[in-house]
Amino acid sequence: MVRTMLDPKFFDDLARRLSAALPTGAREIQQDVEKNLRTVLQASLSKLDLVTREEFDVQARVLARTREKLDKLEKTITALEMQSNGSEGKPHDDQTRQ
């Protein structure tokens, strides 16, 4: 699993939004609340195995290319098995059981 750090600006923005949602009387302690919320959020989210969207997209493309190569290899193996069995168009015994 890949562990990545989220953008610190994300935590600042989220903490700011949460503290802005507090009632007017609580805004007196807004800076303290923002600081504490930021710390709690960072600690909680750092325990999760997260990847960025960019990393996810890269891995999705790698997986798609790998799947294409695997499909080609399976077709090649099927063709070679047909040749080795001397029976054009008839799959190998292992494939008929799948």
Long-range contacts (C-beta under 8 A, 24 or more apart in sequence): 1-49, 2-49, 2-51, 2-55, 3-49, 3-50, 4-50, 4-51, 4-52, 4-55, 5-46, 6-45, 6-50, 11-38, 11-41, 11-42, 11-45, 12-38, 14-38, 14-41, 15-41
